[in-house]
């Protein structure tokens, strides 16, 4: 289907939002912009770290445009597949699909268009490796993680894999083979998601139960298993976070390692607190701590090549 035909078909679908500004707002919400921004930051940091800061602005721009396509499509299809369950949960009931502001046909066409756009942009203007990693990320999130959310509490581990894969889009975009720095960065992203999501899973455990999602906090309402996973991941994250800086010939590595250790230990303390108390206050502090930890580590890694 050509771009013009797809655009025409989308335009012919009746939208229940009263204004085009409302439609645009709903489409942006459909892409889960906060998650998409984090993905774009991850891709950018990976590309800069892989090339030691010697990246071409044009190449990065095309890579990010393609990544937007993959991320937006994955989020749209995730919400399309979960629309009935989202409607059962107060936290998600007002999303564009369950609230009826966007029809399913529009979301499917939008998701397909964005996926195709991501593949074409990365395949034609970046390289096939980046396109392959983008497609694998999309497939893991939409075809594996999303269905597993209603079948097993192990879905979090699969979601963590999907959440960490975008870094390989940025890494492969600059044509650098995967090395210990790449895998160290992947482990940081993978492990970080456990304390982050266990806090979310506890805060919204009743919503998840209403929607029929098999989270650790719904299969184990005590929250102990969720707390243990948060602590173990946060503990392992402290030494793992040092790996990407290994091999740097200057004092930047020392500064990064000290900062990463402090950030990691802070997150670990919050995870231990959550395990010990398992209440709303400790869960919210763990969530806040995780939201500080990852951007801070990403920022430190982003500036390392120039120090």
N, C-alpha and C positions, 0 to 999 in steps of 0.2 A: 504494500500500500504506500503510495507516494505521500510526501509531506502535505501537498495541497489537498489531496483527497482526504487524508486523515483530519486535517484542520477543518475541512468542510463538514465531515461527519460529526466531529465534536461540536461544531457550531449549531448543527441541526438538533442536538439533544436538548430537550427542555430543562432549564435549570431553575430550581426553586428559590434561589437567592435573588432578591429584588433588584440589586444593582450589580454592574460589572465590577465595581470596587469590592462588593461582597463576594462575588465569584472569585476574584483574584485572591482575596484574603483566605477563602476556603481552600483554594488550590495550594497556597503557600502552607497552610496548616496540614494539608494532605501529605506534604513532603517531610513533615516533622523537622522543621528548620533547625532546632537546637541540636538534634542528632546529626543532621547534615553538615552543620558548621564544624562540629567536632571531627567529622570524617574528613572534611577539607583541610583542617589544621593538621591532622595525622598524615595525610598524603603529602602536604607541603613540607612538613618536618622530615618525613622519610626521604623525600627527594633531595633536600638540602644536606641531610646527614650522609646519604649515600655518595653524593658528589663532593663532599667536603666544602660545600658552599658555592661550587662552580656550576650553577644551574643557569639555563637560558630562560629568561622571563617568558618568551613566547611558548616554549615547550611546557613550562609550568602552567601557563594560562590554559592551553589546550587540555592538559591533563586534568585540571580542576573542572573545566567545562564538561568533560566526559564523565568525571566522577559525580558531578551533580546529576547527570542523567541516570547513572546506576542507583545512586542513593534515593533520588526522588521516586524512581520506579519501584524500588524495593519497599519503600514506605507506603506507597499507594496500594500495591498489591497486598501488603501485610494488612492494611486496614480493610481492604475489600474482602479478604478471606475471613476476617474476624468481625465483620460488621454486626452480626447477630449477637455475639458475645459482648462487643463494645456497648451495645444498646442496653445490656443488663447491668452495666457498672456505672455508678454516678460519675466516676473520674473521666470516663470516655464517652458518655452518652451524648454529649454535645459536639462530638466530632462531626465533620461535614456529612459523612455517610450515614451513621446511625440517626443523626438528627434530620435526615432527609433533604439536606440542602444541596447535595450533589447526588445524581443518580449513578447506579452501578455501572451503566454503560459508559458514562463519561470517564469514570475512574479507571476502568479497564483500558479504554483507548488512550487515556493520558499515560498510564503506566507503561503500556506497550510502546507508545511513541517515545517516551523518555529512555526506555531501555534500548531501543533501536538507535536513538541519538547518541547515547553513551558508547555503544559499540562502534558506531561509525566514526565518531570524533576520535576516540582513542585508537581505533584501528588504522585510520587514515592519517591522522596528524601526530600521533605519538608513536606507538608500536604495537605489534600484535600481543606481546607479553602483557602489556598494561591492559589491553582489552580483555585478555584471558583472565587476569586476576579480577578485573571488574565483574566479568560474567560469573566467575566462581563465587565472589562475594554475594552477588545478587541471588544466585541459586541456593547457596547455603542459608541465607536469611529467609528467603521466600518459600523455597521448596522443602527445606529440612527443619529449620528452627521453628517457623510459624506453626506447622502441623504438630510438632512435638510438644508445644506448650499445653495442649489439652490431653497429652498421653503420658508424660513422664516428667518428674521433677528434675531429671537430668537435662532438660531443655536449656537450662541456664548455661551449662558448659558448651553446648552447641552454639548458643547465641553469643557466647564470649569468643568463640572461634570466628564467627561471622563478623563480630565487631572489630576484631584485630586484623582481619585480612586486608582492609583497604590500604594499609601501609605498604603492601607489596605492589599496589598500583603505582604509588609514588616512587618506590625504590626501582622498579623495573622501567619506569618511564625514562630515567636517565641512563639506562643501559648498563647498570652496575650489577654484577652477579651478587646473589644473596650471600652474606657473610655473617660472622658472629654478631656484628652490630645489628643487622637486620633481624636476626632471630631473637636477640636480646630485646629489641624494641617490640617485637611481636609478643614476647612473653610479658612485657610490662603492660601492654594493652589487654592481653588476655586475662592476667591475674587481677588487674585493677577492677575489672567488671564484677568480680564476686563481692567485695565489700560494698561497692556502689549499688549493685542490684539487690543484695540481701537487705540493705536498708530500705530500698523502695518496696521490696516484697513484703517486709514487715509493716510498713506504713499503710500499704494498700491491700493487706491480706484479706480483708473482708470483701473488697471489690473483686479480687481475683477469685475468691470462693464463689461469689455470685455468678461470675462469668465462666466458671468451670475450668479455670486454668490450674494446672498441676505444678504449683510452685512449692518450694520447700516449706514456706510458711502456711500453706494450706494442707499439705500432707502431714506436717508436723506443727500443729498450732502452737506448741510451746515456744517455738522459735530457736530451740537449742541447736538444731542441725544448721540452720541458717547462720547463727552466730559462730559456730565452729568453722564453717566454710569461710566466713568473712575474716576470722582471725588467721586461719592457715594461709589464705591467699595474701593477706596484708603482710604476714611475716615473711613469706617467700619473696614477696615483691621487694623487700629492702635490699637483699644482695643482688637480685636480678636486675634492679634498676641501675646498677653500676656497670653492667656489661657494655652498653653502647659507647661508653667513654673510654674503654680500654684501648690502648695503642696511641692515644693522643700524646704528642711529644712535648706538651707545654703544661703550664700550671692550670689551664682551663679545666683539665680532667679532674684535678684535685678539688677545685672549687665546686664543680658539678657534683662530684661524689659526696662531698660534705653536705651540700644542699639537698641532694636526693635522699641521703640517709636521714636527715632531719625531717623531711617531708614524709618519708616512709614510716619512720618511728611515730610521728604524730598520728598518721592514719591507723597504725597498729594499735596505739593506745585507745583510739576511739572505737576500734573493732572489739578490743577486749572489754571495754566499758559496755558496748552493746551486748556482747555475749553474757556478761555478768548481770545485766539488768533487764534486757529485752523489753524496753518500754519505748514510748513515742519520743521522749526527749533524747535518749541515747541514739536512737535510729536516725533522728533528724540531724544530730551532730555528725554522725558517721557519713550521712549523705552529703552534708556540707563539706566535710573534710575531703571526701573523694572528689568533689567538684573543684576543690582547690588543688588537690594533689596532681591530677593529670594535666591540666593546663600549665601548671607551674613546671612540671617535668618536661613537657613539650617545648615550653619557652626556653628552658635551659638548653635542651638539645638543639634547638633552632639556632641559638647564638654561638654554640661551641665552634663551628667552623670558622667564625670570624674573630675569635678571641686569640 
